[in-house]
Amino acid sequence: MNLADFYLDAGISREVYEYGESIESQLTDRFNAIDKLAELNQIKVIQAMRKNRVSYDCLNGTTGYGYGDVGRDTLEKVYADVFHGEDALVRPQITCGTHAIALALFSNLRPGDTFVSIAGKPYDTLDDVIGINPCKGSLAEYGVKYKQADLKDDSSFDYDAIRNVIDDTTKVVEIQRSKGYATRKSFSVDEIGEAIHFVKSIKPDVLVFIDNCYGEFVEDKEPLEVGADFMAGSLIKNPGGGLAPIGGYIVGKEECIENAANRLTSPGLGREVGASLEAMRSFYQGFFLAPTVTASAEKGAIFAAKIFEGLGYTCVPKADEDRHDIIQAVELVTPEALCAFCEGIQAASPIDSYVKPEPWDMPGYSDQVIMAAGTFVSGASIELSADGPLRDPYAAYFQGGLTYPHAKIGILMALQYLINAGETSLKK
């Protein structure tokens, strides 16, 4: 059997396969450039591991209090070096990206402070954290005020609006690097740097925080290198390399990290406690693999954009645009098309491929959400996955792929399911 026959056996028609091959042949130069960037980021990770003398002993976990956990402490030095921070907190006790962001904010804000987002409203799951939706334990309940500066229509920063929302009480300014559930563009590190410079010109002592989820290793530098004070992300996204089973990180200025450690555990205990259990090997190996895994996900995102743009769909970003995260939005116009797309991704998954995803009232979201994620690590969005809220423009947010071939198969399966459901055709 040749390759086309294998695709046919998997349920993907010869026409869809041939369309995919024609699209892929146009992306050779782009994929080569991504491989070179992965090589650059791989060197950064290896050098940090060499500098900090990572040893086999670092792969062993601890239990109980976790005192003297050399693997945990060394890994945090590695993260700090790779991301150019003074210090880092990398822990399995940080359960997800939202938790990492909430921990960073709660630990560095105090009653009477104002928290400002300058990229519009943050990702949906932060509505409860901030108190946009009334919620027990929110920042609002602790007396932290919230303001935001919306983006311009072209998704660029509105500097006049930013100037108007920053005042004497502003303590932390947040920039969400990735688009979240919005069909805006994601921000480049250079664009983030320009915004930081502007914010600091207004209030030099303000802390600038970056929600770095989905952005790690997509560029040749990270937000701390252009003036951010601290940033956070999830280990079941880019930096976990598909191997980390849980965890999150915060990296940046030493004071910000100390505050976060005291909030994560307890004042007086801080970073000294927190057993790593059996997570260290996967944390180290995942971080080592992260640059190449992220490159695979980025290739899959570009392939998806090129596939669906060719059929007339609006994609954010466009296939030929520079990328600043691994998320690809495809505006599918109808709820039926969104569901069909996600069904195709699920069907191409190594885990639970036989399950049909259904929209549901997911905690932290105001609209029903459909999610396809047949992943080895539950909810890991560095693995092949797709999701989206059932609201106009019914965009599917596609991300991940531990290998590019899997991402390619998943995208073609999603297209096949759309065709089978009568939602599109190769003649569209």
C-alpha positions in Angstrom: 0.0 0.0 0.0 1.2 3.6 -0.7 0.6 6.5 1.6 -2.7 7.5 -0.1 -4.1 4.0 0.6 -3.3 4.3 4.3 -5.2 7.6 4.4 -8.1 6.0 2.6 -8.1 3.1 5.1 -8.3 5.7 7.9 -11.4 7.3 6.4 -9.8 10.2 4.5 -10.8 10.3 0.8 -8.2 10.4 -2.0 -9.4 13.8 -3.0 -8.8 15.2 0.5 -5.4 13.5 0.7 -4.4 14.9 -2.6 -5.6 18.4 -1.6 -3.5 18.1 1.5 -0.4 17.1 -0.5 -0.8 20.0 -2.8 -1.0 22.4 0.2 1.9 20.9 2.0 4.2 21.2 -1.1 3.8 25.0 -0.9 5.1 25.2 2.7 8.6 23.8 2.4 10.5 27.0 2.9 8.2 28.0 5.8 8.7 24.7 7.6 12.5 24.9 7.1 12.5 28.2 8.8 10.6 26.8 11.7 13.1 23.9 12.1 15.9 26.5 12.3 14.1 28.3 15.0 13.6 25.1 16.9 17.3 24.4 16.6 18.0 27.9 18.2 15.7 27.3 21.1 17.0 23.7 21.5 20.5 25.2 22.1 19.1 27.6 24.7 17.6 24.7 26.7 20.7 22.5 26.4 23.0 25.3 27.5 20.8 26.1 30.5 20.9 22.4 31.5 24.7 22.3 31.1 25.2 25.6 33.0 23.1 24.3 36.0 24.8 20.9 36.0 21.6 18.9 35.6 22.4 15.4 36.9 20.7 12.0 37.0 19.9 12.7 40.6 17.7 15.7 39.5 15.3 13.2 37.9 14.4 11.7 41.2 11.4 13.0 43.1 10.7 13.7 46.7 7.8 13.2 49.1 6.4 14.8 52.2 7.6 18.3 52.7 10.0 18.2 49.8 12.9 19.8 51.7 16.2 19.8 49.7 14.6 18.8 46.4 17.6 19.2 44.2 15.7 18.3 41.0 13.0 20.8 41.7 15.4 23.6 42.6 17.7 23.0 39.7 14.8 22.9 37.2 13.7 26.3 38.4 17.2 27.7 37.7 17.0 26.2 34.2 13.6 27.9 33.5 15.0 31.2 34.8 18.0 31.0 32.5 16.1 30.0 29.4 13.4 32.6 29.9 15.8 35.3 31.1 14.3 35.7 34.6 15.9 36.4 37.9 14.0 33.4 39.4 11.3 30.9 38.6 8.7 28.7 40.3 8.0 25.5 38.4 5.7 23.2 40.4 3.3 20.2 40.0 1.2 21.9 42.6 0.3 24.6 40.0 -2.6 22.8 38.4 -3.1 24.6 35.1 -2.5 27.8 33.2 -5.4 29.7 34.9 -4.0 28.6 38.3 -0.5 29.9 37.3 -1.9 33.3 36.2 -4.2 33.6 39.3 -1.3 32.7 41.6 0.9 35.4 39.9 -1.8 38.0 40.3 -3.1 37.2 43.8 0.5 37.1 45.1 1.5 40.5 43.7 -1.7 42.5 44.2 -3.0 43.9 47.5 -6.3 45.4 48.5 -6.7 48.9 47.0 -4.5 48.1 44.0 -5.8 48.2 40.5 -5.2 45.5 37.9 -5.2 46.6 34.3 -5.5 44.5 31.1 -4.3 46.4 28.1 -5.3 43.8 25.5 -9.0 43.9 26.1 -10.8 41.4 28.3 -8.5 38.5 29.2 -9.3 34.8 28.5 -12.7 33.6 29.6 -11.5 31.6 32.6 -10.1 34.7 34.2 -13.6 36.3 34.5 -14.1 34.5 37.8 -10.5 35.2 39.0 -10.8 38.9 38.4 -14.4 39.1 39.6 -16.0 40.2 36.3 -18.3 37.3 37.1 -19.1 37.5 40.8 -17.2 34.6 42.4 -16.1 33.6 45.9 -12.4 34.4 46.4 -12.0 36.6 43.4 -9.6 39.6 43.2 -12.6 41.9 43.4 -13.7 40.2 46.7 -10.2 41.1 48.1 -10.6 44.7 47.1 -8.5 44.7 43.9 -10.0 46.9 41.3 -10.0 46.1 37.6 -9.8 48.2 34.4 -9.1 47.3 30.8 -8.1 49.1 27.6 -9.7 47.5 24.6 -7.7 46.9 21.4 -8.2 48.9 18.2 -10.2 47.3 15.4 -7.0 46.1 13.8 -6.0 44.2 17.0 -3.2 46.7 17.9 -2.7 48.3 21.2 -4.8 51.5 21.8 -2.1 53.7 23.5 -4.6 56.6 24.2 -6.9 54.1 26.0 -3.9 52.7 27.9 -2.9 56.1 29.1 -6.4 56.7 30.3 -6.7 53.6 32.4 -3.4 53.8 34.3 -3.5 55.8 37.5 -1.7 56.0 40.8 -3.4 52.8 42.1 -2.3 50.7 39.1 0.0 48.0 40.4 0.0 45.3 37.7 -0.6 45.6 34.0 -1.3 42.4 32.1 -0.8 41.5 28.4 -2.3 38.3 27.1 0.1 37.2 24.4 -2.2 34.7 22.7 -5.6 35.4 21.3 -7.6 33.1 23.6 -11.2 32.7 22.4 -11.1 35.9 20.3 -10.4 36.2 16.6 -7.7 38.8 17.1 -4.1 38.4 16.2 -1.7 37.3 18.9 1.1 39.6 19.9 4.8 39.3 18.9 7.4 39.7 21.6 8.5 42.9 19.9 4.9 44.3 20.0 4.8 43.4 23.7 8.1 45.1 24.2 6.8 48.4 22.7 3.7 48.3 24.9 5.8 47.6 28.0 8.0 50.6 27.1 4.9 52.8 26.8 3.4 51.6 30.1 6.6 52.2 32.0 6.9 55.7 30.5 3.6 56.5 32.2 4.3 54.7 35.5 7.8 53.4 35.9 7.1 51.3 39.0 4.2 49.4 37.6 4.6 45.6 37.2 4.0 44.2 33.8 2.7 40.6 33.7 2.5 38.4 30.6 0.1 35.6 30.2 2.6 33.6 28.1 0.4 30.5 27.5 0.8 29.0 24.0 3.7 31.3 23.1 6.8 29.7 24.5 9.5 28.8 21.9 7.5 30.1 19.0 9.9 33.0 18.6 13.7 33.4 19.3 13.0 35.4 22.5 10.5 35.7 25.3 8.7 38.6 26.9 11.1 39.0 29.9 13.8 39.9 27.4 11.8 43.0 26.3 11.0 44.4 29.8 8.2 42.2 31.3 8.6 41.8 35.0 7.0 38.4 35.3 5.1 35.9 33.2 3.3 32.5 33.7 2.2 29.5 31.7 1.1 25.9 31.8 3.3 22.8 31.6 0.6 20.9 29.7 1.1 23.5 26.9 4.4 24.3 25.1 7.0 24.0 27.8 5.9 20.6 29.0 6.8 19.1 25.6 3.8 16.7 25.8 5.4 14.7 28.7 4.6 16.8 31.8 1.5 15.3 33.4 0.6 18.5 35.3 2.2 21.7 36.4 2.7 25.4 35.7 5.4 28.0 36.0 6.0 31.6 36.9 9.2 33.3 36.0 10.6 36.8 36.4 11.8 39.2 39.0 12.9 37.6 42.3 10.5 39.6 44.4 7.5 38.6 42.2 8.5 34.9 42.4 9.0 35.0 46.2 5.5 36.5 46.5 4.1 33.7 44.4 5.9 31.0 46.4 4.5 32.4 49.6 1.0 32.4 48.1 1.4 28.8 46.7 2.4 27.3 50.1 2.5 29.6 53.1 4.4 32.7 54.3 7.5 31.5 56.1 7.6 28.3 54.0 7.6 29.7 50.5 9.5 27.7 47.9 11.3 25.4 50.5 8.3 23.0 50.6 6.4 21.2 47.8 7.4 17.7 47.0 8.0 16.9 43.3 6.8 13.3 43.7 7.5 11.5 40.4 7.2 14.5 38.1 10.8 15.5 37.7 11.8 13.2 34.9 8.9 14.2 32.7 9.4 17.9 33.6 13.0 17.8 32.5 12.5 15.6 29.4 9.4 17.6 28.4 11.3 20.9 28.6 14.1 19.4 26.6 11.7 18.3 23.9 9.6 21.5 24.0 11.3 23.4 21.2 10.8 20.6 18.6 7.4 19.7 19.9 6.3 23.4 19.6 7.8 23.5 16.1 5.6 20.5 15.1 2.5 22.2 16.5 3.4 25.4 14.7 3.7 23.6 11.4 0.3 22.0 12.0 -1.2 25.4 12.6 0.2 26.8 9.3 -0.9 23.7 7.4 -4.5 24.1 8.8 -4.6 27.8 7.9 -3.4 27.1 4.4 -5.9 24.2 4.0 -9.0 26.2 5.1 -8.0 29.5 3.5 -8.0 27.6 0.2 -11.6 26.8 0.9 -12.6 30.3 1.6 -12.6 30.3 5.4 -11.3 33.2 7.4 -8.2 32.1 9.4 -6.5 34.0 12.2 -3.6 34.2 11.7 -3.4 33.8 7.9 -1.2 31.1 6.6 1.5 33.5 5.4 1.6 35.7 8.5 4.3 35.5 11.1 3.2 33.4 14.1 3.5 34.3 17.8 1.7 31.3 19.3 0.6 27.8 18.3 -3.2 28.5 18.2 -4.9 28.6 14.8 -8.5 30.0 14.6 -10.7 28.9 11.8 -14.0 30.8 11.5 -16.5 28.0 10.6 -19.7 30.2 10.5 -22.2 27.7 11.8 -22.4 25.6 15.0 -22.8 22.5 12.9 -19.5 23.1 11.1 -17.7 23.8 14.4 -19.0 20.5 15.9 -18.1 18.6 12.7 -14.5 20.0 12.8 -14.1 19.0 16.4 -15.5 15.5 15.7 -12.9 15.0 13.0 -10.0 16.0 15.4 -11.3 13.6 18.0 -11.6 10.8 15.4 -7.9 11.3 14.5 -6.8 11.1 18.2 -4.8 8.2 19.7 -7.0 8.2 22.8 -10.8 8.1 22.8 -11.0 8.3 19.0 -14.4 6.6 19.2 -15.9 9.3 21.4 -18.1 12.0 19.8 -17.5 15.4 21.5 -20.6 17.4 22.5 -21.0 21.0 23.6 -21.3 21.4 27.3 -21.4 24.0 30.1 -17.7 24.0 30.9 -16.6 25.6 34.3 -15.2 29.1 33.8 -16.9 29.8 30.4 -20.0 31.8 29.7 -21.0 29.9 26.5 -21.2 26.3 25.9 -17.9 24.9 24.7 -17.1 21.9 22.5 -13.7 20.3 23.0 -11.9 17.6 21.1 -8.8 16.3 22.9 -7.9 12.6 22.7 -4.7 13.2 24.6 -2.3 11.2 26.7 -2.4 13.9 29.3 -5.9 15.0 30.1 -6.6 18.4 28.6 -3.0 18.9 27.3 -3.3 21.5 24.5 0.2 20.9 23.3 -1.2 17.7 22.1 -3.6 17.7 19.1 -6.8 19.3 20.2 -9.5 21.7 19.0 -12.2 23.6 20.9 -14.4 26.6 20.7 -17.3 28.4 22.3 -20.7 28.1 20.5 -21.0 31.7 19.6 -20.5 33.7 16.4 -18.3 33.4 14.3 -18.2 29.7 15.5 -14.4 29.6 15.4 -12.5 26.4 16.0 -9.3 27.0 17.9 -6.9 24.3 16.7 -3.6 23.7 18.5 -1.0 21.2 19.3 0.4 18.1 17.7 3.3 16.3 19.4 4.4 15.4 15.8 3.7 17.2 12.6 2.4 14.0 10.9 -0.3 13.6 13.6 -1.3 17.3 13.2 -1.6 16.8 9.5 -3.7 13.7 9.8 -6.0 15.5 12.3 -6.5 18.5 10.0 -7.4 16.3 7.1 -9.8 14.3 9.2 -11.5 17.5 10.3 -11.9 18.5 6.7 -13.2 15.1 5.8 -15.8 15.3 8.6 -16.9 18.8 7.4 -17.4 17.4 3.9 -19.2 14.3 5.2 -21.6 16.6 7.2 -22.3 18.7 4.1 -20.7 21.8 5.6 -18.1 22.3 2.9 -16.6 20.8 -0.2 -13.3 21.0 -2.0 -15.1 23.1 -4.7 -16.1 25.8 -2.2 
